Amino acid sequence: MGLLGAVFSVAGKAMLNGVKSQTGIDIAKEIDTVKRGGTLDDVLYDVRGDVEGAAYSQHRNYLRRLSNEEFQRINTDNLMDVQIRAYEDEKRRRRL
């Protein structure tokens, strides 16, 4: 069982790293939160922060690549909250 446990441990770590690189969510951190007595709300709050952080960065990078004319044509009515924050920050950076 020792060898089999080691194989599953290595495979599990690889899978956790794959999830983190694809989604930005650190599952190992969430498991530790539960082990320390954290609630499901604590875990969901952390996951939301991880996801919003990645979404904010991705949208901000997209906005930076736009010209001023393209940026000014953005319709903010269809943006999510995290995208609105990125838009407002980029707007301040451009001083528009």
N, CA, C and O atoms as a GROMACS GRO file, in nm:
protein
  384
    1MET      N    1   0.081  -0.120   0.000
    1MET     CA    2   0.000   0.000   0.000
    1MET      C    3   0.085   0.126   0.000
    1MET      O    4   0.041   0.231  -0.047
    2GLY      N    5   0.207   0.119   0.052
    2GLY     CA    6   0.293   0.236   0.057
    2GLY      C    7   0.327   0.289  -0.081
    2GLY      O    8   0.324   0.410  -0.105
    3LEU      N    9   0.358   0.199  -0.172
    3LEU     CA   10   0.390   0.240  -0.308
    3LEU      C   11   0.267   0.294  -0.379
    3LEU      O   12   0.275   0.394  -0.450
    4LEU      N   13   0.155   0.227  -0.359
    4LEU     CA   14   0.030   0.272  -0.421
    4LEU      C   15  -0.011   0.410  -0.368
    4LEU      O   16  -0.058   0.495  -0.443
    5GLY      N   17   0.007   0.432  -0.238
    5GLY     CA   18  -0.023   0.562  -0.178
    5GLY      C   19   0.065   0.671  -0.235
    5GLY      O   20   0.018   0.783  -0.259
    6ALA      N   21   0.192   0.640  -0.257
    6ALA     CA   22   0.285   0.738  -0.315
    6ALA      C   23   0.245   0.773  -0.458
    6ALA      O   24   0.253   0.889  -0.498
    7VAL      N   25   0.202   0.672  -0.533
    7VAL     CA   26   0.160   0.696  -0.672
    7VAL      C   27   0.038   0.788  -0.674
    7VAL      O   28   0.033   0.883  -0.752
    8PHE      N   29  -0.061   0.759  -0.586
    8PHE     CA   30  -0.180   0.843  -0.581
    8PHE      C   31  -0.147   0.984  -0.533
    8PHE      O   32  -0.207   1.081  -0.578
    9SER      N   33  -0.052   0.996  -0.442
    9SER     CA   34  -0.012   1.127  -0.393
    9SER      C   35   0.049   1.211  -0.505
    9SER      O   36   0.015   1.329  -0.520
   10VAL      N   37   0.138   1.152  -0.582
   10VAL     CA   38   0.201   1.223  -0.694
   10VAL      C   39   0.097   1.260  -0.800
   10VAL      O   40   0.098   1.371  -0.852
   11ALA      N   41   0.008   1.166  -0.830
   11ALA     CA   42  -0.096   1.193  -0.930
   11ALA      C   43  -0.191   1.302  -0.881
   11ALA      O   44  -0.233   1.387  -0.959
   12GLY      N   45  -0.224   1.299  -0.753
   12GLY     CA   46  -0.312   1.401  -0.696
   12GLY      C   47  -0.249   1.539  -0.702
   12GLY      O   48  -0.316   1.637  -0.736
   13LYS      N   49  -0.122   1.548  -0.668
   13LYS     CA   50  -0.052   1.678  -0.673
   13LYS      C   51  -0.046   1.731  -0.816
   13LYS      O   52  -0.063   1.851  -0.839
   14ALA      N   53  -0.023   1.642  -0.911
   14ALA     CA   54  -0.019   1.684  -1.051
   14ALA      C   55  -0.156   1.736  -1.095
   14ALA      O   56  -0.165   1.835  -1.167
   15MET      N   57  -0.261   1.668  -1.051
   15MET     CA   58  -0.395   1.711  -1.088
   15MET      C   59  -0.429   1.845  -1.024
   15MET      O   60  -0.488   1.932  -1.088
   16LEU      N   61  -0.391   1.864  -0.897
   16LEU     CA   62  -0.416   1.991  -0.830
   16LEU      C   63  -0.342   2.105  -0.900
   16LEU      O   64  -0.397   2.214  -0.916
   17ASN      N   65  -0.219   2.080  -0.942
   17ASN     CA   66  -0.143   2.182  -1.015
   17ASN      C   67  -0.206   2.212  -1.150
   17ASN      O   68  -0.205   2.327  -1.195
   18GLY      N   69  -0.260   2.109  -1.215
   18GLY     CA   70  -0.328   2.130  -1.343
   18GLY      C   71  -0.451   2.217  -1.328
   18GLY      O   72  -0.476   2.305  -1.410
   19VAL      N   73  -0.529   2.191  -1.223
   19VAL     CA   74  -0.648   2.272  -1.197
   19VAL      C   75  -0.608   2.416  -1.168
   19VAL      O   76  -0.671   2.510  -1.218
   20LYS      N   77  -0.504   2.434  -1.088
   20LYS     CA   78  -0.459   2.570  -1.054
   20LYS      C   79  -0.411   2.645  -1.178
   20LYS      O   80  -0.441   2.763  -1.193
   21SER      N   81  -0.337   2.579  -1.265
   21SER     CA   82  -0.286   2.649  -1.383
   21SER      C   83  -0.397   2.681  -1.482
   21SER      O   84  -0.389   2.782  -1.552
   22GLN      N   85  -0.499   2.598  -1.490
   22GLN     CA   86  -0.609   2.620  -1.585
   22GLN      C   87  -0.712   2.720  -1.534
   22GLN      O   88  -0.765   2.800  -1.611
   23THR      N   89  -0.741   2.717  -1.403
   23THR     CA   90  -0.851   2.798  -1.350
   23THR      C   91  -0.806   2.909  -1.257
   23THR      O   92  -0.880   3.005  -1.234
   24GLY      N   93  -0.685   2.898  -1.202
   24GLY     CA   94  -0.640   2.995  -1.104
   24GLY      C   95  -0.686   2.962  -0.963
   24GLY      O   96  -0.658   3.038  -0.870
   25ILE      N   97  -0.757   2.851  -0.945
   25ILE     CA   98  -0.808   2.812  -0.814
   25ILE      C   99  -0.710   2.714  -0.750
   25ILE      O  100  -0.676   2.612  -0.809
   26ASP      N  101  -0.666   2.746  -0.629
   26ASP     CA  102  -0.572   2.662  -0.556
   26ASP      C  103  -0.650   2.566  -0.466
   26ASP      O  104  -0.684   2.600  -0.353
   27ILE      N  105  -0.678   2.447  -0.517
   27ILE     CA  106  -0.757   2.348  -0.444
   27ILE      C  107  -0.686   2.306  -0.316
   27ILE      O  108  -0.751   2.285  -0.213
   28ALA      N  109  -0.554   2.294  -0.320
   28ALA     CA  110  -0.479   2.253  -0.201
   28ALA      C  111  -0.501   2.354  -0.087
   28ALA      O  112  -0.514   2.314   0.029
   29LYS      N  113  -0.507   2.482  -0.120
   29LYS     CA  114  -0.532   2.585  -0.018
   29LYS      C  115  -0.672   2.568   0.040
   29LYS      O  116  -0.691   2.586   0.160
   30GLU      N  117  -0.768   2.534  -0.043
   30GLU     CA  118  -0.905   2.515   0.004
   30GLU      C  119  -0.916   2.392   0.093
   30GLU      O  120  -0.990   2.394   0.192
   31ILE      N  121  -0.844   2.286   0.058
   31ILE     CA  122  -0.843   2.165   0.143
   31ILE      C  123  -0.784   2.198   0.279
   31ILE      O  124  -0.834   2.153   0.381
   32ASP      N  125  -0.675   2.277   0.281
   32ASP     CA  126  -0.615   2.317   0.408
   32ASP      C  127  -0.711   2.402   0.491
   32ASP      O  128  -0.714   2.390   0.613
   33THR      N  129  -0.790   2.486   0.425
   33THR     CA  130  -0.888   2.567   0.497
   33THR      C  131  -0.988   2.478   0.569
   33THR      O  132  -1.023   2.504   0.684
   34VAL      N  133  -1.034   2.374   0.503
   34VAL     CA  134  -1.129   2.280   0.564
   34VAL      C  135  -1.061   2.203   0.677
   34VAL      O  136  -1.121   2.183   0.783
   35LYS      N  137  -0.938   2.160   0.657
   35LYS     CA  138  -0.865   2.086   0.761
   35LYS      C  139  -0.847   2.170   0.887
   35LYS      O  140  -0.846   2.116   0.998
   36ARG      N  141  -0.831   2.301   0.870
   36ARG     CA  142  -0.813   2.390   0.986
   36ARG      C  143  -0.946   2.427   1.050
   36ARG      O  144  -0.949   2.509   1.143
   37GLY      N  145  -1.056   2.369   1.003
   37GLY     CA  146  -1.186   2.396   1.063
   37GLY      C  147  -1.266   2.502   0.991
   37GLY      O  148  -1.365   2.551   1.045
   38GLY      N  149  -1.224   2.539   0.873
   38GLY     CA  150  -1.297   2.639   0.796
   38GLY      C  151  -1.430   2.585   0.747
   38GLY      O  152  -1.449   2.464   0.732
   39THR      N  153  -1.521   2.674   0.723
   39THR     CA  154  -1.654   2.635   0.676
   39THR      C  155  -1.658   2.638   0.524
   39THR      O  156  -1.565   2.684   0.458
   40LEU      N  157  -1.768   2.589   0.471
   40LEU     CA  158  -1.788   2.593   0.326
   40LEU      C  159  -1.791   2.737   0.277
   40LEU      O  160  -1.743   2.767   0.168
   41ASP      N  161  -1.848   2.828   0.358
   41ASP     CA  162  -1.850   2.969   0.320
   41ASP      C  163  -1.709   3.025   0.307
   41ASP      O  164  -1.681   3.105   0.217
   42ASP      N  165  -1.619   2.984   0.398
   42ASP     CA  166  -1.479   3.028   0.390
   42ASP      C  167  -1.415   2.981   0.259
   42ASP      O  168  -1.345   3.057   0.192
   43VAL      N  169  -1.441   2.857   0.225
   43VAL     CA  170  -1.384   2.801   0.102
   43VAL      C  171  -1.440   2.873  -0.020
   43VAL      O  172  -1.366   2.910  -0.111
   44LEU      N  173  -1.572   2.892  -0.023
   44LEU     CA  174  -1.634   2.960  -0.137
   44LEU      C  175  -1.584   3.103  -0.150
   44LEU      O  176  -1.565   3.152  -0.262
   45TYR      N  177  -1.562   3.172  -0.039
   45TYR     CA  178  -1.509   3.309  -0.041
   45TYR      C  179  -1.370   3.310  -0.104
   45TYR      O  180  -1.338   3.396  -0.186
   46ASP      N  181  -1.286   3.213  -0.063
   46ASP     CA  182  -1.150   3.205  -0.118
   46ASP      C  183  -1.152   3.173  -0.267
   46ASP      O  184  -1.077   3.232  -0.346
   47VAL      N  185  -1.240   3.080  -0.306
   47VAL     CA  186  -1.248   3.042  -0.448
   47VAL      C  187  -1.295   3.161  -0.530
   47VAL      O  188  -1.242   3.186  -0.638
   48ARG      N  189  -1.393   3.233  -0.479
   48ARG     CA  190  -1.442   3.352  -0.551
   48ARG      C  191  -1.330   3.453  -0.571
   48ARG      O  192  -1.316   3.512  -0.678
   49GLY      N  193  -1.249   3.473  -0.467
   49GLY     CA  194  -1.136   3.564  -0.479
   49GLY      C  195  -1.035   3.518  -0.584
   49GLY      O  196  -0.983   3.599  -0.661
   50ASP      N  197  -1.008   3.387  -0.585
   50ASP     CA  198  -0.915   3.333  -0.685
   50ASP      C  199  -0.968   3.353  -0.826
   50ASP      O  200  -0.894   3.395  -0.915
   51VAL      N  201  -1.095   3.324  -0.846
   51VAL     CA  202  -1.155   3.335  -0.979
   51VAL      C  203  -1.163   3.480  -1.022
   51VAL      O  204  -1.130   3.513  -1.136
   52GLU      N  205  -1.208   3.568  -0.933
   52GLU     CA  206  -1.219   3.709  -0.970
   52GLU      C  207  -1.082   3.769  -0.997
   52GLU      O  208  -1.069   3.853  -1.086
   53GLY      N  209  -0.982   3.728  -0.923
   53GLY     CA  210  -0.848   3.779  -0.948
   53GLY      C  211  -0.799   3.743  -1.087
   53GLY      O  212  -0.740   3.825  -1.157
   54ALA      N  213  -0.823   3.619  -1.126
   54ALA     CA  214  -0.782   3.574  -1.259
   54ALA      C  215  -0.865   3.643  -1.367
   54ALA      O  216  -0.812   3.684  -1.470
   55ALA      N  217  -0.995   3.656  -1.344
   55ALA     CA  218  -1.083   3.721  -1.443
   55ALA      C  219  -1.048   3.868  -1.457
   55ALA      O  220  -1.047   3.922  -1.568
   56TYR      N  221  -1.019   3.934  -1.345
   56TYR     CA  222  -0.980   4.075  -1.348
   56TYR      C  223  -0.852   4.092  -1.431
   56TYR      O  224  -0.846   4.178  -1.519
   57SER      N  225  -0.752   4.011  -1.403
   57SER     CA  226  -0.625   4.022  -1.476
   57SER      C  227  -0.643   3.997  -1.624
   57SER      O  228  -0.588   4.068  -1.708
   58GLN      N  229  -0.721   3.895  -1.656
   58GLN     CA  230  -0.743   3.862  -1.797
   58GLN      C  231  -0.815   3.975  -1.869
   58GLN      O  232  -0.777   4.011  -1.981
   59HIS      N  233  -0.919   4.031  -1.807
   59HIS     CA  234  -0.993   4.139  -1.872
   59HIS      C  235  -0.910   4.267  -1.879
   59HIS      O  236  -0.916   4.339  -1.979
   60ARG      N  237  -0.834   4.294  -1.777
   60ARG     CA  238  -0.748   4.413  -1.777
   60ARG      C  239  -0.645   4.404  -1.888
   60ARG      O  240  -0.618   4.503  -1.957
   61ASN      N  241  -0.586   4.286  -1.907
   61ASN     CA  242  -0.489   4.268  -2.016
   61ASN      C  243  -0.555   4.287  -2.152
   61ASN      O  244  -0.495   4.346  -2.242
   62TYR      N  245  -0.678   4.239  -2.167
   62TYR     CA  246  -0.753   4.259  -2.290
   62TYR      C  247  -0.775   4.408  -2.315
   62TYR      O  248  -0.757   4.456  -2.427
   63LEU      N  249  -0.815   4.481  -2.211
   63LEU     CA  250  -0.842   4.624  -2.226
   63LEU      C  251  -0.717   4.702  -2.262
   63LEU      O  252  -0.724   4.797  -2.340
   64ARG      N  253  -0.604   4.664  -2.208
   64ARG     CA  254  -0.479   4.735  -2.237
   64ARG      C  255  -0.437   4.723  -2.382
   64ARG      O  256  -0.369   4.810  -2.435
   65ARG      N  257  -0.477   4.615  -2.446
   65ARG     CA  258  -0.440   4.595  -2.587
   65ARG      C  259  -0.526   4.677  -2.682
   65ARG      O  260  -0.492   4.690  -2.800
   66LEU      N  261  -0.637   4.732  -2.635
   66LEU     CA  262  -0.727   4.809  -2.722
   66LEU      C  263  -0.673   4.949  -2.745
   66LEU      O  264  -0.606   5.006  -2.660
   67SER      N  265  -0.703   5.004  -2.862
   67SER     CA  266  -0.670   5.144  -2.888
   67SER      C  267  -0.769   5.231  -2.808
   67SER      O  268  -0.869   5.181  -2.758
   68ASN      N  269  -0.740   5.359  -2.798
   68ASN     CA  270  -0.831   5.449  -2.726
   68ASN      C  271  -0.969   5.452  -2.791
   68ASN      O  272  -1.070   5.460  -2.722
   69GLU      N  273  -0.973   5.446  -2.923
   69GLU     CA  274  -1.102   5.449  -2.993
   69GLU      C  275  -1.182   5.322  -2.963
   69GLU      O  276  -1.302   5.328  -2.937
   70GLU      N  277  -1.115   5.206  -2.967
   70GLU     CA  278  -1.183   5.080  -2.936
   70GLU      C  279  -1.229   5.078  -2.790
   70GLU      O  280  -1.338   5.031  -2.759
   71PHE      N  281  -1.146   5.129  -2.703
   71PHE     CA  282  -1.179   5.132  -2.561
   71PHE      C  283  -1.303   5.217  -2.535
   71PHE      O  284  -1.389   5.179  -2.456
   72GLN      N  285  -1.311   5.332  -2.600
   72GLN     CA  286  -1.424   5.422  -2.579
   72GLN      C  287  -1.556   5.365  -2.634
   72GLN      O  288  -1.663   5.409  -2.593
   73ARG      N  289  -1.549   5.269  -2.726
   73ARG     CA  290  -1.670   5.210  -2.782
   73ARG      C  291  -1.724   5.092  -2.701
   73ARG      O  292  -1.825   5.034  -2.738
   74ILE      N  293  -1.659   5.058  -2.593
   74ILE     CA  294  -1.703   4.944  -2.512
   74ILE      C  295  -1.838   4.976  -2.448
   74ILE      O  296  -1.857   5.083  -2.391
   75ASN      N  297  -1.930   4.882  -2.460
   75ASN     CA  298  -2.061   4.894  -2.396
   75ASN      C  299  -2.053   4.828  -2.258
   75ASN      O  300  -2.045   4.706  -2.249
   76THR      N  301  -2.054   4.908  -2.153
   76THR     CA  302  -2.037   4.854  -2.018
   76THR      C  303  -2.164   4.791  -1.963
   76THR      O  304  -2.160   4.731  -1.856
   77ASP      N  305  -2.275   4.802  -2.034
   77ASP     CA  306  -2.400   4.742  -1.985
   77ASP      C  307  -2.391   4.590  -1.976
   77ASP      O  308  -2.462   4.529  -1.896
   78ASN      N  309  -2.309   4.529  -2.055
   78ASN     CA  310  -2.301   4.383  -2.060
   78ASN      C  311  -2.184   4.325  -1.981
   78ASN      O  312  -2.160   4.205  -1.988
   79LEU      N  313  -2.112   4.407  -1.906
   79LEU     CA  314  -1.995   4.360  -1.833
   79LEU      C  315  -2.035   4.310  -1.693
   79LEU      O  316  -2.129   4.360  -1.632
   80MET      N  317  -1.961   4.210  -1.645
   80MET     CA  318  -1.981   4.161  -1.509
   80MET      C  319  -1.909   4.255  -1.412
   80MET      O  320  -1.831   4.340  -1.455
   81ASP      N  321  -1.936   4.240  -1.283
   81ASP     CA  322  -1.879   4.329  -1.182
   81ASP      C  323  -1.727   4.335  -1.188
   81ASP      O  324  -1.668   4.443  -1.183
   82VAL      N  325  -1.664   4.219  -1.199
   82VAL     CA  326  -1.518   4.217  -1.202
   82VAL      C  327  -1.466   4.285  -1.329
   82VAL      O  328  -1.361   4.349  -1.326
   83GLN      N  329  -1.539   4.272  -1.440
   83GLN     CA  330  -1.499   4.339  -1.563
   83GLN      C  331  -1.519   4.490  -1.552
   83GLN      O  332  -1.440   4.567  -1.606
   84ILE      N  333  -1.623   4.531  -1.481
   84ILE     CA  334  -1.646   4.675  -1.459
   84ILE      C  335  -1.530   4.734  -1.380
   84ILE      O  336  -1.483   4.844  -1.412
   85ARG      N  337  -1.484   4.663  -1.277
   85ARG     CA  338  -1.370   4.713  -1.198
   85ARG      C  339  -1.247   4.727  -1.285
   85ARG      O  340  -1.176   4.827  -1.276
   86ALA      N  341  -1.222   4.628  -1.370
   86ALA     CA  342  -1.106   4.635  -1.460
   86ALA      C  343  -1.122   4.752  -1.557
   86ALA      O  344  -1.026   4.823  -1.585
   87TYR      N  345  -1.243   4.770  -1.610
   87TYR     CA  346  -1.271   4.880  -1.703
   87TYR      C  347  -1.247   5.015  -1.636
   87TYR      O  348  -1.182   5.103  -1.693
   88GLU      N  349  -1.299   5.032  -1.515
   88GLU     CA  350  -1.283   5.160  -1.444
   88GLU      C  351  -1.136   5.187  -1.413
   88GLU      O  352  -1.090   5.301  -1.424
   89ASP      N  353  -1.062   5.084  -1.374
   89ASP     CA  354  -0.919   5.102  -1.347
   89ASP      C  355  -0.842   5.139  -1.474
   89ASP      O  356  -0.754   5.224  -1.470
   90GLU      N  357  -0.876   5.076  -1.584
   90GLU     CA  358  -0.810   5.108  -1.711
   90GLU      C  359  -0.849   5.248  -1.757
   90GLU      O  360  -0.767   5.319  -1.814
   91LYS      N  361  -0.972   5.286  -1.732
   91LYS     CA  362  -1.018   5.420  -1.770
   91LYS      C  363  -0.940   5.527  -1.692
   91LYS      O  364  -0.900   5.630  -1.748
   92ARG      N  365  -0.918   5.500  -1.563
   92ARG     CA  366  -0.837   5.593  -1.482
   92ARG      C  367  -0.693   5.598  -1.532
   92ARG      O  368  -0.632   5.704  -1.537
   93ARG      N  369  -0.638   5.481  -1.569
   93ARG     CA  370  -0.500   5.477  -1.618
   93ARG      C  371  -0.486   5.559  -1.747
   93ARG      O  372  -0.387   5.629  -1.766
   94ARG      N  373  -0.584   5.549  -1.833
   94ARG     CA  374  -0.582   5.624  -1.960
   94ARG      C  375  -0.621   5.769  -1.943
   94ARG      O  376  -0.598   5.850  -2.032
   95ARG      N  377  -0.678   5.803  -1.829
   95ARG     CA  378  -0.726   5.939  -1.798
   95ARG      C  379  -0.831   5.984  -1.900
   95ARG      O  380  -0.824   6.094  -1.954
   96LEU      N  381  -0.927   5.894  -1.926
   96LEU     CA  382  -1.035   5.926  -2.019
   96LEU      C  383  -1.159   5.969  -1.944
   96LEU      O  384  -1.261   6.000  -2.006
   0.00000   0.00000   0.00000
